[in-house]
Amino acid sequence: MLFDGTEASFAEWQMAGPGGFNFTSDCTLESFGGLGMLYHPQLFESPATFRMEWMMPGDENSGVFVGNWEPDPEYLPNPAWDAVDHGYEIQIDATDDADSTTGAIYNFQAPDAAARDAALNPPGEWNAYEITVDDPVVEVRLNGTLINQFTSIDPARDLSATKLGIQNHGAGDEVYFRRIQVATPDAGAAELDLEVTPSRRSVKPGRAGTFRATLRNTGDAAADGARLCATAPRSKAAIVGRDCTAAGTLEPSDSLRDAIAVKAKRSAAGDRIRVRVTVKAANAERVSETVTLKVKKKKRKRGR
């Protein structure tokens, strides 16, 4: 995990150029000023895949830089331009310019517009980039959909290894980032196991039933950004408290236990409620389990 929402992981990054990024109260990174770039100094051999979530509240501008660049303090007009001239930027911008819009390899190749538009969440909502650098190819996925596949032919832009940078474009362009991570072939794989056990099989209408969920990482790599979520049909029930529990980074052999309370609506008397519990992580397959909660019928009052 390159940025896991903690100030400690934020401190590992370095700034090139003017402006910067704020560490916000909700543990995200907020760009300000510019033009500059926040980058992680570690160099990753190709192939490498970077995953991150980003959100722009309105008509903002930012981007993600990949490539084997090294911000030179003497580089003009400022060190951030070293990545501009010797790497590739995957754009974040709502402009209509085809090779400068969200998902474009900036000034080199436009994204698949139809695929991008179908996958893109609107301003104010979070989007996820998955960017794979596999020399000489850069692949861009938006919310799981492949929207760009670019082959570099520029010898000045080396992709045999890559850093990662995020751009602060300028005043008024506040873009937010969270859950920034990298996966490489030697990183191993996380594997999630889920067990859900109801504390009782039936409840009275208007009462809550509790399920005990146990999440385990049985793989040989940490599960990044692991989350345990529960859903139930709104017409019959409601999840009490939070729908999701964040485990953060779940190391191999670690486990997370959580209690999920589901309140049956009075109108659901006599019904069966199917509760779906799902585990998600950035570098592991999603795992789900469905359990059933029976709602007792209402007892009729006897007349005198």
C-alpha positions in Angstrom: 0.0 0.0 0.0 1.6 3.3 -1.1 -1.0 5.5 0.6 -3.3 3.8 3.1 -5.0 6.8 4.6 -2.5 7.4 7.3 -0.1 10.3 7.9 2.8 7.8 8.1 2.2 6.6 4.6 1.7 10.2 3.3 5.1 11.1 4.8 6.8 8.6 2.5 5.9 10.7 -0.6 7.9 13.6 -2.0 6.8 16.8 -3.7 8.1 18.3 -6.9 7.2 21.7 -8.0 4.9 24.3 -6.4 1.7 23.7 -4.5 1.1 20.4 -2.8 -1.4 18.0 -1.2 -3.3 18.3 2.1 -3.9 15.3 4.3 -7.7 15.8 5.0 -9.8 14.9 8.1 -11.3 12.0 6.2 -7.8 10.6 5.4 -7.7 11.5 1.8 -5.2 13.6 -0.2 -6.4 17.0 -1.5 -4.5 18.8 -4.2 -3.8 22.6 -4.1 -1.9 25.0 -6.1 0.6 24.0 -8.8 1.6 22.9 -11.3 3.4 20.3 -9.3 3.5 16.5 -8.6 3.4 14.4 -5.4 5.3 11.2 -6.1 6.4 8.0 -4.4 10.2 7.6 -4.6 10.2 3.8 -5.0 10.9 2.5 -8.5 9.0 -0.6 -9.6 10.2 -3.0 -12.3 7.8 -3.5 -15.2 5.3 -5.0 -15.2 3.6 -3.1 -12.3 -0.1 -2.3 -11.7 -1.1 0.8 -9.7 -4.6 1.2 -8.2 -6.1 4.3 -6.7 -9.4 6.1 -6.2 -9.9 9.7 -7.1 -12.7 12.2 -6.9 -13.2 15.7 -8.4 -16.0 17.7 -7.0 -16.6 19.7 -10.2 -14.7 20.8 -13.3 -11.2 20.1 -12.0 -8.0 18.9 -13.6 -5.4 16.4 -12.4 -3.5 13.3 -13.6 -1.5 10.3 -12.7 2.2 10.0 -13.9 4.0 6.7 -14.7 7.5 6.1 -16.2 11.1 5.9 -15.2 11.7 9.6 -14.5 13.6 11.3 -11.6 12.5 14.8 -10.8 15.6 16.9 -11.3 15.7 19.9 -8.9 17.3 22.0 -11.7 14.8 20.9 -14.3 12.9 23.9 -16.0 10.4 25.3 -15.6 10.2 23.1 -12.4 11.1 19.5 -11.3 7.5 18.3 -12.0 8.0 18.8 -15.7 10.7 16.0 -15.7 7.8 13.5 -15.4 5.8 15.4 -18.1 8.7 15.2 -20.6 10.0 11.7 -19.7 6.9 9.8 -18.5 3.2 9.5 -19.4 0.3 11.2 -17.7 -3.1 9.4 -17.4 -5.5 12.4 -17.4 -8.3 13.3 -15.0 -10.2 16.1 -16.7 -13.8 16.6 -18.0 -12.6 18.5 -21.1 -14.0 17.6 -24.5 -10.4 17.5 -26.0 -10.1 13.8 -27.0 -6.5 13.3 -26.0 -6.7 15.5 -22.9 -9.8 14.1 -21.2 -10.2 11.6 -18.4 -8.6 8.3 -19.4 -6.4 9.8 -22.1 -2.6 9.3 -22.2 -2.2 13.0 -22.2 -1.4 14.5 -25.6 -0.7 11.0 -27.0 -3.8 8.8 -27.2 -7.5 9.4 -26.4 -9.5 6.8 -24.4 -12.3 4.6 -25.8 -14.9 7.3 -25.3 -17.9 5.0 -25.2 -16.3 2.7 -22.7 -15.1 5.6 -20.6 -18.5 7.3 -20.5 -20.2 4.1 -19.5 -17.8 3.5 -16.7 -17.3 7.0 -15.4 -19.0 8.1 -12.2 -20.1 11.8 -12.1 -18.3 14.6 -10.3 -18.6 14.3 -6.5 -18.4 10.5 -6.7 -15.3 8.3 -6.4 -13.7 6.6 -9.4 -11.0 3.9 -9.5 -8.1 3.8 -11.8 -6.1 0.6 -12.5 -3.0 1.5 -14.5 -0.7 -1.3 -15.7 2.8 -0.5 -17.0 4.1 -3.5 -19.0 6.9 -2.1 -21.2 6.2 -0.7 -23.8 2.4 -0.8 -23.1 0.3 1.3 -20.7 -3.2 0.0 -20.0 -5.8 2.1 -18.2 -8.9 0.6 -16.5 -11.6 2.9 -15.1 -13.9 1.2 -12.5 -12.8 -2.2 -13.9 -13.4 -1.3 -17.6 -10.4 -1.2 -20.0 -10.6 2.3 -21.6 -7.1 2.8 -23.0 -4.3 0.6 -24.3 -1.2 2.6 -25.4 2.1 1.4 -26.9 5.1 3.8 -26.4 7.6 4.2 -29.2 9.4 7.2 -27.6 12.9 6.2 -26.4 13.0 9.3 -24.2 10.1 7.8 -22.1 11.4 4.6 -20.5 8.8 2.1 -19.2 11.2 -0.7 -18.2 10.6 0.5 -14.7 8.2 3.1 -13.2 7.5 5.5 -10.4 4.0 6.8 -9.6 3.0 10.5 -9.3 -0.2 12.4 -8.8 -0.6 15.9 -10.1 -1.7 19.1 -8.5 -2.6 21.1 -11.6 -3.2 24.6 -10.3 -5.3 27.0 -8.1 -9.0 26.0 -8.2 -8.2 22.4 -9.3 -8.9 20.5 -6.0 -8.9 16.7 -6.7 -8.9 14.0 -4.0 -7.0 10.7 -3.9 -7.2 7.7 -1.6 -6.2 4.0 -1.4 -3.1 4.2 -3.6 -1.4 0.8 -4.1 0.8 -1.2 -6.3 0.9 -4.9 -7.4 4.0 -6.5 -9.0 4.4 -10.2 -10.1 6.6 -11.0 -7.1 4.2 -9.5 -4.6 2.2 -12.8 -4.2 -1.5 -13.0 -3.9 -4.1 -12.4 -1.2 -6.9 -15.0 -0.8 -9.9 -14.3 1.3 -12.1 -16.8 3.2 -15.4 -15.8 4.6 -17.6 -17.6 7.2 -20.9 -16.2 8.3 -22.9 -17.8 11.2 -26.3 -16.5 12.5 -26.7 -16.2 16.2 -30.3 -17.2 15.7 -32.3 -18.4 12.7 -35.4 -16.4 13.3 -36.5 -13.1 14.8 -39.8 -11.3 15.6 -41.0 -8.6 13.3 -39.4 -5.3 14.3 -36.5 -7.0 16.0 -32.9 -7.5 15.0 -31.0 -10.7 14.3 -27.2 -10.9 14.5 -24.7 -12.7 12.2 -21.1 -13.3 13.1 -18.8 -12.9 10.2 -15.2 -14.0 10.1 -12.8 -12.9 7.4 -9.4 -14.6 7.0 -6.6 -14.0 4.6 -5.4 -17.4 3.6 -3.0 -16.2 0.8 0.7 -15.4 0.8 0.4 -11.6 0.4 -1.4 -8.8 2.4 -5.0 -8.0 1.3 -5.0 -4.3 0.6 -8.1 -2.2 1.5 -10.1 -5.2 2.7 -13.8 -4.4 3.5 -16.6 -6.5 4.8 -20.1 -5.3 3.7 -23.6 -6.5 4.3 -26.8 -5.9 2.2 -30.4 -6.8 2.8 -33.6 -6.1 0.8 -34.7 -2.6 1.9 -38.4 -3.6 1.6 -37.9 -6.2 4.3 -35.0 -5.2 6.5 -32.3 -2.7 7.4 -28.6 -3.2 8.4 -28.2 -1.7 11.9 -25.2 0.7 12.0 -22.6 0.7 9.3 -23.1 -1.4 6.1 -19.3 -1.9 5.8 -16.4 -2.5 8.1 -12.9 -1.6 6.9 -10.1 -4.0 7.8 -7.4 -1.9 6.1 -4.5 -4.1 5.3 -5.1 -7.7 6.3 -1.8 -9.6 6.5 -1.5 -13.3 5.6 -3.1 -15.5 8.3 -4.8 -12.5 9.9 -8.5 -12.4 10.5 -11.3 -9.9 11.1 -14.4 -10.7 13.1 -17.5 -8.5 13.0 -21.1 -8.7 14.2 -23.7 -7.7 11.6 -27.2 -6.8 13.0 -30.2 -7.0 10.6 -33.5 -5.5 11.8 -36.6 -7.0 10.3 -39.4 -4.7 9.3 -42.8 -5.3 10.9 -44.3 -5.7 7.4 -41.9 -8.6 6.8 -43.7 -10.9 9.3 -43.7 -14.5 8.0 -41.0 -13.7 5.3 -37.5 -15.0 4.8 -34.8 -12.3 4.5 -31.7 -13.1 2.4 -28.7 -11.2 3.8 -25.6 -11.0 1.5 -22.2 -10.6 3.1 -19.4 -9.6 0.7 -15.7 -9.2 1.2 -13.7 -7.0 -1.1 -10.0 -6.2 -1.4 -8.0 -4.5 -4.1 -5.7 -7.5 -4.8 -8.0 -10.4 -4.1 -11.1 -11.9 -5.7 -14.4 -10.9 -4.2 -16.0 -13.4 -1.9 -19.7 -13.5 -0.9 -22.0 -15.6 1.2 -25.7 -15.4 1.6 -27.5 -16.3 4.8 -31.3 -16.4 5.5 -33.1 -14.9 8.5 -36.7 -16.1 9.1 -39.1 -13.5 10.4 -41.8 -15.0 12.7 -45.4 -14.5 12.0 -47.4 -12.1 14.1 -49.4 -13.8 16.8 -53.1 -13.0 16.6 -54.7 -11.8 19.8 -57.5 -14.0 21.1 -60.8 -12.3 21.7 -62.7 -12.7 24.9 
